[in-house]
Amino acid sequence: MPVKKQLKKVVKGIFDFPTLITHLNAEDPLALVMRGHLYIEATLIRQIESALVNKKAFATAQFPFPAKVSLAVALGKVDIADAGGFTALNTLRVKFAHNVEMKLTEQDELNLYNALSPSQRKIIEGP
């Protein structure tokens, strides 16, 4: 399945696909990392909340990103193999958030790629 079709399937009913693609085609690495992280975090929140009986009794958005990843895995909403990729993206986001001079390096990209699960790599690389 082509990459765009795979992404469209993942975000169907969650995000406007053309807007997502525009955001993820950002030329600026800071924008790409931050927006990608925001989309993943929003998806994690929706996945977690879909498993809750009383969404109002649990403020999912207030939890730190790593806790959201762990909770989504524990609820069976995220494959445990995918958690490493999300954690690596969060590490990269933190680097950008705490250093205004941060430049995305090839090593940063390699670290993120190496942390991705086979299914996450398939989405990026296509069939």
C-alpha atoms as an extended CHARMM CRD file, in Angstrom:
* protein
*
       127  EXT
         1         1  MET       CA              0.0000000000        0.0000000000        0.0000000000  PROA      1               0.0000000000
         2         2  PRO       CA              1.4450000000        3.4420000000       -0.9060000000  PROA      2               0.0000000000
         3         3  VAL       CA              2.6280000000        5.6390000000        1.9670000000  PROA      3               0.0000000000
         4         4  LYS       CA             -0.1340000000        8.2350000000        1.5210000000  PROA      4               0.0000000000
         5         5  LYS       CA             -2.8030000000        5.5190000000        1.6420000000  PROA      5               0.0000000000
         6         6  GLN       CA             -1.2480000000        4.0270000000        4.7720000000  PROA      6               0.0000000000
         7         7  LEU       CA             -1.1330000000        7.4090000000        6.5020000000  PROA      7               0.0000000000
         8         8  LYS       CA             -4.6770000000        8.1900000000        5.3980000000  PROA      8               0.0000000000
         9         9  LYS       CA             -5.8480000000        4.9190000000        6.9420000000  PROA      9               0.0000000000
        10        10  VAL       CA             -4.0540000000        5.7090000000       10.2300000000  PROA      10              0.0000000000
        11        11  VAL       CA             -5.5060000000        9.2120000000       10.5840000000  PROA      11              0.0000000000
        12        12  LYS       CA             -8.9790000000        8.5500000000        9.1130000000  PROA      12              0.0000000000
        13        13  GLY       CA            -11.5930000000       10.1690000000       11.3070000000  PROA      13              0.0000000000
        14        14  ILE       CA             -8.9450000000       11.8290000000       13.4830000000  PROA      14              0.0000000000
        15        15  PHE       CA             -7.3360000000       14.5300000000       11.3280000000  PROA      15              0.0000000000
        16        16  ASP       CA             -7.9070000000       16.2850000000        8.0490000000  PROA      16              0.0000000000
        17        17  PHE       CA             -5.5160000000       14.3790000000        5.7930000000  PROA      17              0.0000000000
        18        18  PRO       CA             -4.5270000000       17.2340000000        3.4210000000  PROA      18              0.0000000000
        19        19  THR       CA             -3.6920000000       19.4500000000        6.4220000000  PROA      19              0.0000000000
        20        20  LEU       CA             -1.6320000000       16.6600000000        7.9780000000  PROA      20              0.0000000000
        21        21  ILE       CA              0.3610000000       16.1750000000        4.7700000000  PROA      21              0.0000000000
        22        22  THR       CA              0.9530000000       19.9330000000        4.4740000000  PROA      22              0.0000000000
        23        23  HSD       CA              2.2290000000       20.0540000000        8.0500000000  PROA      23              0.0000000000
        24        24  LEU       CA              4.4620000000       17.0180000000        7.6360000000  PROA      24              0.0000000000
        25        25  ASN       CA              5.9590000000       18.3690000000        4.4070000000  PROA      25              0.0000000000
        26        26  ALA       CA              7.4370000000       21.2960000000        6.3230000000  PROA      26              0.0000000000
        27        27  GLU       CA             10.8680000000       22.4370000000        5.1800000000  PROA      27              0.0000000000
        28        28  ASP       CA             11.8240000000       23.5420000000        8.6850000000  PROA      28              0.0000000000
        29        29  PRO       CA             13.0350000000       20.6120000000       10.8590000000  PROA      29              0.0000000000
        30        30  LEU       CA             11.7160000000       22.3390000000       13.9960000000  PROA      30              0.0000000000
        31        31  ALA       CA              8.2320000000       22.6030000000       12.5040000000  PROA      31              0.0000000000
        32        32  LEU       CA              8.3650000000       19.0130000000       11.2790000000  PROA      32              0.0000000000
        33        33  VAL       CA              9.4270000000       17.5800000000       14.6450000000  PROA      33              0.0000000000
        34        34  MET       CA              7.0330000000       19.7100000000       16.6870000000  PROA      34              0.0000000000
        35        35  ARG       CA              4.0250000000       19.1660000000       14.4210000000  PROA      35              0.0000000000
        36        36  GLY       CA              4.7150000000       15.4620000000       14.0290000000  PROA      36              0.0000000000
        37        37  HSD       CA              4.9180000000       15.1480000000       17.8030000000  PROA      37              0.0000000000
        38        38  LEU       CA              1.6690000000       17.0950000000       18.2340000000  PROA      38              0.0000000000
        39        39  TYR       CA             -0.1700000000       14.8400000000       15.7800000000  PROA      39              0.0000000000
        40        40  ILE       CA              1.1070000000       11.6980000000       17.4720000000  PROA      40              0.0000000000
        41        41  GLU       CA              0.2540000000       13.0170000000       20.9190000000  PROA      41              0.0000000000
        42        42  ALA       CA             -3.2580000000       13.9570000000       19.7950000000  PROA      42              0.0000000000
        43        43  THR       CA             -3.6880000000       10.4770000000       18.3280000000  PROA      43              0.0000000000
        44        44  LEU       CA             -2.4680000000        8.8740000000       21.5680000000  PROA      44              0.0000000000
        45        45  ILE       CA             -4.9770000000       10.9350000000       23.5580000000  PROA      45              0.0000000000
        46        46  ARG       CA             -7.8250000000        9.8430000000       21.2870000000  PROA      46              0.0000000000
        47        47  GLN       CA             -6.7420000000        6.2080000000       21.4460000000  PROA      47              0.0000000000
        48        48  ILE       CA             -6.5420000000        6.2850000000       25.2410000000  PROA      48              0.0000000000
        49        49  GLU       CA             -9.8610000000        8.0780000000       25.6030000000  PROA      49              0.0000000000
        50        50  SER       CA            -11.5520000000        5.5700000000       23.2970000000  PROA      50              0.0000000000
        51        51  ALA       CA            -10.8480000000        2.9200000000       25.9510000000  PROA      51              0.0000000000
        52        52  LEU       CA            -12.1700000000        4.9640000000       28.8780000000  PROA      52              0.0000000000
        53        53  VAL       CA            -15.6490000000        4.4840000000       30.2820000000  PROA      53              0.0000000000
        54        54  ASN       CA            -15.7400000000        7.9940000000       31.7750000000  PROA      54              0.0000000000
        55        55  LYS       CA            -13.4880000000       10.3270000000       29.7510000000  PROA      55              0.0000000000
        56        56  LYS       CA            -14.3080000000       13.3290000000       31.9610000000  PROA      56              0.0000000000
        57        57  ALA       CA            -12.9290000000       11.5480000000       35.0300000000  PROA      57              0.0000000000
        58        58  PHE       CA             -9.4680000000       11.1330000000       33.5220000000  PROA      58              0.0000000000
        59        59  ALA       CA             -7.5150000000       14.1240000000       32.1850000000  PROA      59              0.0000000000
        60        60  THR       CA             -5.4060000000       12.3220000000       29.5860000000  PROA      60              0.0000000000
        61        61  ALA       CA             -3.9870000000       15.5250000000       28.1030000000  PROA      61              0.0000000000
        62        62  GLN       CA             -2.3510000000       16.4640000000       31.4170000000  PROA      62              0.0000000000
        63        63  PHE       CA             -0.0700000000       13.4310000000       31.4740000000  PROA      63              0.0000000000
        64        64  PRO       CA              3.4750000000       13.6510000000       30.1200000000  PROA      64              0.0000000000
        65        65  PHE       CA              4.0350000000       12.1860000000       26.6590000000  PROA      65              0.0000000000
        66        66  PRO       CA              5.9620000000        9.0990000000       27.8750000000  PROA      66              0.0000000000
        67        67  ALA       CA              3.1020000000        8.2650000000       30.2680000000  PROA      67              0.0000000000
        68        68  LYS       CA              0.6170000000        8.5340000000       27.3880000000  PROA      68              0.0000000000
        69        69  VAL       CA              2.7000000000        6.1350000000       25.3200000000  PROA      69              0.0000000000
        70        70  SER       CA              2.8980000000        3.6550000000       28.2240000000  PROA      70              0.0000000000
        71        71  LEU       CA             -0.8220000000        3.9170000000       28.9340000000  PROA      71              0.0000000000
        72        72  ALA       CA             -1.7380000000        3.4600000000       25.2690000000  PROA      72              0.0000000000
        73        73  VAL       CA              0.4550000000        0.3470000000       25.1570000000  PROA      73              0.0000000000
        74        74  ALA       CA             -1.0600000000       -0.9770000000       28.4040000000  PROA      74              0.0000000000
        75        75  LEU       CA             -4.5730000000       -0.4580000000       27.0050000000  PROA      75              0.0000000000
        76        76  GLY       CA             -3.6500000000       -2.3120000000       23.8140000000  PROA      76              0.0000000000
        77        77  LYS       CA             -4.1380000000        0.8020000000       21.6940000000  PROA      77              0.0000000000
        78        78  VAL       CA             -0.4810000000        0.9800000000       20.6060000000  PROA      78              0.0000000000
        79        79  ASP       CA              1.7370000000       -1.9470000000       19.7450000000  PROA      79              0.0000000000
        80        80  ILE       CA              4.6050000000       -2.2030000000       22.2280000000  PROA      80              0.0000000000
        81        81  ALA       CA              7.0440000000       -2.3780000000       19.2980000000  PROA      81              0.0000000000
        82        82  ASP       CA              5.9660000000        1.1340000000       18.2500000000  PROA      82              0.0000000000
        83        83  ALA       CA              6.6710000000        2.7070000000       21.6540000000  PROA      83              0.0000000000
        84        84  GLY       CA             10.3990000000        3.1090000000       20.9510000000  PROA      84              0.0000000000
        85        85  GLY       CA              9.7440000000        5.2420000000       17.8800000000  PROA      85              0.0000000000
        86        86  PHE       CA              7.4050000000        7.4980000000       19.8210000000  PROA      86              0.0000000000
        87        87  THR       CA              9.9200000000        7.7900000000       22.6520000000  PROA      87              0.0000000000
        88        88  ALA       CA             12.7110000000        8.6890000000       20.2100000000  PROA      88              0.0000000000
        89        89  LEU       CA             10.5400000000       11.3720000000       18.6090000000  PROA      89              0.0000000000
        90        90  ASN       CA              9.8060000000       12.7760000000       22.0650000000  PROA      90              0.0000000000
        91        91  THR       CA             13.5420000000       12.8700000000       22.8560000000  PROA      91              0.0000000000
        92        92  LEU       CA             14.1170000000       14.8360000000       19.6680000000  PROA      92              0.0000000000
        93        93  ARG       CA             11.2340000000       17.2010000000       20.4740000000  PROA      93              0.0000000000
        94        94  VAL       CA             12.7140000000       17.8510000000       23.9210000000  PROA      94              0.0000000000
        95        95  LYS       CA             16.0640000000       18.7240000000       22.3070000000  PROA      95              0.0000000000
        96        96  PHE       CA             14.3310000000       21.3170000000       20.1350000000  PROA      96              0.0000000000
        97        97  ALA       CA             12.1850000000       22.6160000000       22.9930000000  PROA      97              0.0000000000
        98        98  HSD       CA             15.1490000000       23.2840000000       25.2700000000  PROA      98              0.0000000000
        99        99  ASN       CA             17.6910000000       24.6390000000       22.7950000000  PROA      99              0.0000000000
       100       100  VAL       CA             16.7450000000       27.4680000000       20.4340000000  PROA      100             0.0000000000
       101       101  GLU       CA             19.9690000000       26.8460000000       18.4990000000  PROA      101             0.0000000000
       102       102  MET       CA             19.1530000000       23.1640000000       17.9110000000  PROA      102             0.0000000000
       103       103  LYS       CA             19.9440000000       21.8780000000       14.4320000000  PROA      103             0.0000000000
       104       104  LEU       CA             18.6800000000       18.5340000000       13.2160000000  PROA      104             0.0000000000
       105       105  THR       CA             21.6680000000       16.3270000000       12.4250000000  PROA      105             0.0000000000
       106       106  GLU       CA             22.0050000000       13.1830000000       10.3630000000  PROA      106             0.0000000000
       107       107  GLN       CA             22.6970000000       11.3600000000       13.6410000000  PROA      107             0.0000000000
       108       108  ASP       CA             19.3930000000       12.6380000000       15.0750000000  PROA      108             0.0000000000
       109       109  GLU       CA             17.5960000000       11.3420000000       12.0050000000  PROA      109             0.0000000000
       110       110  LEU       CA             19.4200000000        8.0160000000       12.2010000000  PROA      110             0.0000000000
       111       111  ASN       CA             18.6230000000        7.6390000000       15.9150000000  PROA      111             0.0000000000
       112       112  LEU       CA             14.9430000000        8.2460000000       15.2300000000  PROA      112             0.0000000000
       113       113  TYR       CA             14.8760000000        5.8780000000       12.2650000000  PROA      113             0.0000000000
       114       114  ASN       CA             16.6570000000        3.1360000000       14.2200000000  PROA      114             0.0000000000
       115       115  ALA       CA             14.0920000000        3.4200000000       17.0250000000  PROA      115             0.0000000000
       116       116  LEU       CA             11.1610000000        2.8470000000       14.6700000000  PROA      116             0.0000000000
       117       117  SER       CA              9.4110000000       -0.5020000000       14.6080000000  PROA      117             0.0000000000
       118       118  PRO       CA              9.1790000000       -2.4280000000       11.3360000000  PROA      118             0.0000000000
       119       119  SER       CA              5.5600000000       -1.2970000000       10.9090000000  PROA      119             0.0000000000
       120       120  GLN       CA              6.5020000000        2.3630000000       11.4710000000  PROA      120             0.0000000000
       121       121  ARG       CA              9.3360000000        2.0430000000        8.9380000000  PROA      121             0.0000000000
       122       122  LYS       CA              6.9010000000        0.5360000000        6.4350000000  PROA      122             0.0000000000
       123       123  ILE       CA              4.6720000000        3.6120000000        6.7310000000  PROA      123             0.0000000000
       124       124  ILE       CA              7.6520000000        5.8680000000        6.0530000000  PROA      124             0.0000000000
       125       125  GLU       CA              9.2430000000        3.8220000000        3.3030000000  PROA      125             0.0000000000
       126       126  GLY       CA              6.1380000000        2.5020000000        1.6320000000  PROA      126             0.0000000000
       127       127  PRO       CA              5.8020000000       -1.0260000000        0.2690000000  PROA      127             0.0000000000
